[in-house]
Amino acid sequence: MKNIIPPSPSNPSIEKDVFEAFIELVRILRNECPWDRKQTNKSIAHLTIEESYEIMDAIDKNDDDEFSKELGDVLLHVLLHSVIAEQRGAFNIIDVINKIHKKMVHRHPHVFGDTKINSEDDVVKNWELLKKSEGKKSALEGVPKGLPALLKAERIQHKAAKVGFDWDDKNLVWDKVFEEVDELKETINKGDKVRMTEEFGDVLFSLVNAARHEQIVAEEALHFTNNKFIKRFQYIEKKAAEINLSLDDLSLSEMDKLWDEAKKI
């Protein structure tokens, strides 16, 4: 059996050897571990998504040690997906690397070719033109169906904006948000349960668009707020437990007071 222990950093071919050792480790797991052997590309797809969100958590915490670990978990999934595909005769990790290598060279003619650019905007415009030349039929192609809704809305809007379908004035974007809120209120007042969901979706979509114009990623913003809420709520639980009470024993005003305390931490 090939040695799967990463080589010493003194080895001049350290990157190549470490990568090959890790691929070999994944192949061994795939062949000898009952859990790994049972998996398919589909069965671990949701786990791959979860690992990506754990990267976000590590970045939010400014924890580089955890960040490097989570990147390793994502790399494990890339290799495991590739080995599974290799075993069913679809492709292997070399195909994966070659395809992304070729795409990056093609999409960066200003780096690897003679194309001249003057700004970051030129890079983005060229990127979209090159994608169309690769056979894309719609500017909205490439938005994964399984993306979380807020992130998906941002990606849809971003892609539409790259072909000129966007507001020129961000103040008009906020006007649209308020307009959508008014329409939602009107629907609520009418008691129209069917349209309420649709109008609420319009409000969220317009807010994502407003966030994009403010250079805010709505998905990240809500992710941050979720974590902030959890931290503050758990502070209330902790303080209640310190006096042998549960949250059911506290009044709303008492919980509000503890919430205000948590906000100061």
N, C-alpha and C positions, 0 to 999 in steps of 0.2 A: 504493500500500500504506500502511495506517495505521502511524504511528510506533509502534514497540513499545518504545522506550526509556522507562523510567519517568520521569515528570515531576519537576521540581524540588520539594523540600520547601516552597519558598515558595508553591507553588500552593495556594490555599485549599481546593480539592477533591482534595487529595492522595490520600486513601484510595480514593475512587471512581476516580480516574484511574489509579492504580497497579494496582488490581484489573482494570479494563477492559483496560489494556495487557497484563497477564499473560494474561488470557483470549485476547486477540488473538494473543499469542505462541504459546499452545498450539494455537490453530486453524491458525496458519501451519505449525507443526511437523507437525500432523496431515495437512495437505494436501501439504507439500513434502518432508518427511523420509521416506525409504523405510522406516525402522524404525518410526517413529511411525504411518505410514500403514497398516502391516501389522497393528498391534495390535488386539485386541478386549478387551472388558471382562474376559473370562475369561482371556485370555493374560497380562494384567498383574496379576491378582488376587493372586497369590503375592508379587509385587514390592511391592504395597501393604502387605502384612503385614510384609515385611522392613523397609520404611521405618519402620513403627511401632516395631519392635524397635530400630532405630538411634536413635530418639528416646529410648528407655529407656537405651541406652548413654550418650548425651550427658548425660542427667540424672544417671546414676550417677557420671559423671566430674566433675559440677559445671562443665561446659564450656558456658557460655551462648552462645558464638560458634558452637560446633558444634550446640547445641540449636536455635538459630534457623535454621541451614542445614537441619537434618533436618526441622523443621516446614515449611520451604519445599518439601522433597521430597514430604512428605505432601500439601501443598496442590496441588502439581503433579499428583499422582495423582488427587486429587478432581476437579480441572478436566479432566484427560485422560479420566477415566471419564465425566464429564458431557458432554464434547464428542463422544466416541464414541457415547454414548447419543443425543445430539442428532442426530447424522448418520444414525442408524438410526430416527429418529422416535419415540423412547421418551420422553425428557424432556430438559431442559437445566438449566444451572446455576441459572437463576432458579427453576425448579421445586424444585430441591434446597434452595435457601435459603428459599423460601417455606414449604416443608413443615417444615423444622426450626424456623423462626421461629414458625409456627403451633403446633407441638407444644410448644415451650418456654413460650409464653404460656399454653397450656391446662394444662400440667403445673405451673405456678407461680401458682395462683389466690391465694395468700397475698401475691404481689407485684403481680399485675395484676388482682386481683379483690378480693372482700370476705371471703375465707376467713381465719379467725384461727388462728394457730398459736402454740404455747408452746415448742417445742423443735425440734431437728434431727430427732428421731424422728418428730414430727408431719409434717414435710416428706416423709420417706420413706414413711410410711403413706399419706399423701394421694397420693403418686406412684403407689404400687401400686394404689390404688383407682381412680385415673384411667385407668391402663393397662387395668384390667378393663372400665371403662366404654367403652373404645375397641374392645371386641370380643375381647379376649384370652380364650381358652378355658382356658388353663392358666397357673398362676403361673410355670411354667418356660419359657414361650414367650419367645423373644428371645435365647436362648443360642445363639450361632452354632455350627454343627456343626464348623466348621474351627478352632475355638479350640484352642490347645495344651492337653493333657489336664489339667495342674495348674490352669491358669487356668479351664478349663471347669468343673472340679470346684468351684472357689471360687465361680464365678458361680451354679452350680446350688444350692449350699448357701446362698448369700446370698439367692437368690430364695425358697427354701423357708422360710428364717428369717423373711422379711418377712410371711409369713402364719401365723407362730406355730409352724412345725415346726422346733424348735431346742431345744438343751439350755439349761436355766436356770442350771446350775452348770458352769463350765468345768473344774472338777476331774473331773466325770463324763466330760467330753470326753476328757481324758487317760487316764482309766480305760479308755475305749473303745479308745484307741490301743494300750494295753498288752494288752488282750484280743485285739485283732486280731493283734498280734505273736505272742502265744501260739498262736493258731490257725494262723498261718503256720508256726511252728516245728513244730507237730504234723503239719501236712501234709508238711513237708519230711522229717521223721523217718519218715513212712509211705512216702515216695518216690512220692507221687501227683503226677506231673508236670502232669496236667490241672488239678487244683485249686490247685496252687502259684501259677499265674498269677492265678487268681481271688482267692486269699487275699492275694497281694502287692498287687493292686489295692485290696483293702479296706484294707490298711495305709496305702497312699498316700492314699486318700480320707479316712481318719480323721485322718491327719497334716495334710492340707490344712484339715480342719475345726478341728483344734486350733490351727493357725496363724491361722485367721480369728478365733477367739475371743481370740487374743493380739494382734489388730490387725496381723498380719503377712500379707502377700500371698505365698503359697507360690511362685508363679511368679517374683516378683521376688527372693525369697530364693535360689532355686536359680540364677537368672540371675546373681546376685552371686557365689555360690559357684563357679559355672562359670568366671567371669572370674578369680576369685581363684586357682583351680587352674591355669588357663592361665598366669597371671603367674608363679606359683611354679615350675611345671614348666619354663617357658622360662628361668627363672633357672638351673635345673640344667643345661639344655642349653648355656646361655651359658658357665657355669663349666667345663663339660667341654670345650667348644670352645677355651677360653683355654689349656688344657694339651694341645691337639691330641688329644683323646679324644672318642669318641662315647658315648652312653649305654650301649651294649652293652659298653663297656670298663669301666664302673663297677659295683661290687658294689652290692647293695641297701643295705647299711649306709652306703656312701659317698654314695649318692643320698639316703638319709634325713638324713645330716648336712647336705648342701647344702639339702635341703628345710627343715630347721630354720633354716638361715641365711636362707632366703628369707622365712620367717615373721616374721623380725625387721625386715624392710625396710618 
